[in-house]
Amino acid sequence: MLTRSPYRCPGDDSVIHSACAGMLSHWSRPVDEHIARTSLGETFVLSVGAPTAPPIVVLAGGDLPAAGLRVLAEQLDDSRRAILVDLPGLPGGSARTRPAAEIHAAYGRWLMEVFDALEIASAPVIGLGWSASVAAAAADVDRVEKLVLAAPLGLVPRARWHRALIPGLQWRNEPNLENTQRYLQALAGSGYQPDDPTLRWSCRVGAYCTSLTGLPRIGRSVLQRWRGRAVEIVVGEQDPLIQLSSLRKLADDMAVDLQVVPGAGHLLAVEAPARLAEGVFAPRS
């Protein structure tokens, strides 16, 4: 059942916020922390790079928070400023509640409020996981210079039966480090080994957060606004959560590029960060 909060019990958001702060200790580059006040509550934002540099906005998607996107941020062009954003209502550093109704419309307005709060006129946007559907719901498509939808959830139906299903249930029921590692390896492509910060973060998510599988899909009419625009969909060849055939059909309907990353699974921000960084600047094929 979909609830307005991603947390199991009152106070669990404090544990997750502390975990985000702990992940920042692993960053080698200077990171600035900001709070953007929006209609959906306080929004936690990290920025990396020169304040005057052109921005790239990255929406964390629930698998990892903004503080867990260090490897991706390191791959982005040094001449740009990376803006890493936690969505309200997803595990991370932002407010705990999500919209009660018309969820994509509300998030689409929220994204523009974040742009306004950070004085961003326009920027490329990378949406990770379910946040890909939020990025696609942006209220003003003209302010998005290029849209990169990475391992996107909420665009097409999820795969119902897949290799991560049983490990995911075990992780939810008993979120210890062993079950968490097994689940992450089932989500990812062959040979993936999570680092310690990712493993411990995901263990806490299993213990303190509810499942996001009930979040709705975005309407096709909203997606059609992007037809013919600068959009790239990036998906792992071995992503167990996504019906690749349905995603190919959607990309054809939208007349946008679909790139499949060989050997990668669902965790593209840590499995193939260089490929996502390339996607922001790659010309349309």
N, C-alpha and C positions, 0 to 999 in steps of 0.2 A: 504493500500500500504506500502510495506517495505521501510523504509528509512535507511540511513547510520547512523542516530543519533536517540537516544531514546527520545530526547527532542523536545518539541513543538516549541520553539522559541529560537533565540540566547540569551544567557545569562541565560537560565533556568538551565543549568548545575551548575552554581554558587549557585543557590538556593538549589539544591540537595546536592552539596558538603557541604554546610553549615549545612544541615539537618543531614548528616553523622557525622559531627563533634559534633553536639548536642547529638546524640545518644551515643557517647563515654562517655558522662558525667554520664551515668547510670551504667558504669562498675565499679565493686568493685576491680577487680584484675588489676594489672599493665598491660598496653597494649603498645606495641611498634608500631609505625607507620613507614612504609617504602614506597618508590617509586621505583618500578622496571621499568627501561627503556627498552622497547621492540619494535618490529616492528609494533605493533598496538598502540604505544604511551605509555604514562605514565600509569602504573598499580599500583593501591593503594592496599597496603598489610598491614594487622595487624598481629602481632604475640603475642601469650600469652604463657608464660612458659619459662623455662630456655633455653637460647640460644644454649646450647650444647645438649639439649634433642633431641631424635629422632622426626622428624616432622610428622605431619598429615596435608595435604593440603585440605582446604575446599573452593570450588568455589561457591560464592554467586550467586543466580539464578534470581535476578530481583525482586522477591517478597520482599525480605529483603536484604540490603547491608551487607557487611562484618561487619560494625559497629552495625548492628542489630542482629548479631548472638551470642550475649552474653550468652544466656541460653544454646545454644548448646556447646559453648566453655567451659562453666562451667562443662558440663557433660563428657568431654573428659578426659582421664586418665592424672592425674597430672604429671606422669613421661614422658609425651610427650609434644611437643611444637606445639600448634595449629597455623597454617598459614592460615589466612582468606583472600581471594582474591576477589576483585571486577573486573568483566570482563570489558574491554573496550567495549563501545557500549551498555551497560546495565546500568540502573539507579544505581548510586553509586559514589564512589570517583575516578574512573579511567577516562581515556580519553573518549571523547564523541562519537567518531566515531567507527563503526564496519567495518569489511571487506566488500568490494563492490562485491566480487565474490568468489566462492569456499570457502564459509564461514567456514565450519568445518575444512577443510585442514588448513586454515589460523589460526584458533583458536588452532588447534592441535599443530602447530609449536609454537605459542605464549605460550602455557602451558609449553613447554620444555624450552623456553627462561626464563620464570619465575623461573623454577627450577634452571637454570644456574645462574641467577642473584642473587638468594638466596643461592647458593652453596649447593643445595639439589641433592644428587646423585640419591636417590630413596625414595619414600614415599607412604603410602596409600593416596588415593584421594577420597573425598566425593564431588559429583556433585549434586547440588540442583536445582530442576526445570529444566529450559531450559539448565542450565549449566551442567546437567547430560550428554547431548549430546556432549558438549565441552570436558568433562572429557573422554568420550568414544572415542573422536577423537584424543587423545594424540598421538603425532607423534612417540613416542618410548614407546611401551607398556611394555617393560622390566624395565622401570624406575618407573612403577606404581606397588607397592607391593600388593595392593588390591584396587579394584574399587568398590565404593558404589554409586549407582545411586538412588537418593532419590526423590520421587514424580516426576519422570522423564518426561520432555516434550521434544519433538524432536526425540523420538524413534519410536513411533507409532502415528497414526492419533489421534488428539484430539477428545473428545466427542463434537458433534455439538450442541446438545440441552441438557441443564443441569440446575440445580437449581441456579447456580451463573450467568447465562447469563443476566437476567433482572437486578439483583442488580449491575452487572458489568457495564451495559449501564448507569444506573442511577448514578453510581459513576463517570464514565467518564464525563457525561454531567453536573453534579453538585457535585463536589467532596468536600462536607462538611463532618463534623465528623459523622453525622447520617448516611449518605449514605455509607461512608467508613466502618463504623462498620457493617452495614448490608451486605456489600459485603464480608468483611473478614469472617463473620460468615457463609456466604453461601459457601465460599471456604473451610472452615475448617469442622471438624467433629462436632457432636452434643455437645452442651454445651460450645463451645469455647468462651472465652471472651478476646479480645485483650487488652494488657496493653497499657498505654498511649503513650510510645515511638513508639510502632508498629502502633498504630492508627494514630498518627500525621504524621509519615513517609509515610504511605500509602495514607493519604489525600494529601500530597504534590505530590506523584507520580501521583495520579489522575489528579492533577491540571497542572503539568508541563511536564509530560512524555507521549509519544505515546504508543499505544498498542504494545505488543510483539507477538501477535497471528500470525503474518505473517512470523515469523522466520521459516526457513526450517527444515525439518527432515534430520537426518543423514542417509547416505547410508548404506544399509544392508551389503555390502562388508566390510565397515569399522568396523561394529559391529562384524562381524565374526572373526576378529582378536583376539577377547577375548574368543572365544570358548574354554571351558575347563580351563580357567584361574580363578584366585581368584576374582570373581565378585559377588556382591549381589545387587539385585534390591529390593528397599523397597518402598512400596506404601501404602497409607492410604485406608482402606476399603471403606471409604465414599468420596474418592477424586472425585469431579465432573468433572474434566478436562480430566481424563485418561480413556480410554477404557480398563478395566481390562482384558477382554478376549483376546484382541490383545496383551497386555503386557505379559500374561501367555504364549501365543504361541511364542512370541519372546524369552522369557526366555528358553523355551524348545528348540527352534532352536539353541540358543547360548550355551545350556548345562550349564546354570548358575542358581543360587538360586534366587527365588522370595519369598519375605516375605511380607505378608499383615498385616498391623497394625490395629487391631480391633478398631473401633470407631473413628479413625483418618481420617482427610481429606487431603487437599493438602499442608497445612502449617506445614510439619513435623518438621522443625527446631525449631518451638515453641510449637507444639502440642506433639511431641514425641521425644524430643532431646536425652533422655537416650537410646531409641531404635536405633537411628542412631549411637550413640557412641558405643553401643554394636556391631553393624554391622561391624565396622572396625576390631574388634578383634575376632568375632565369627568364628569358624572353618567351613569349607565347610560341608554341610550336604550330 
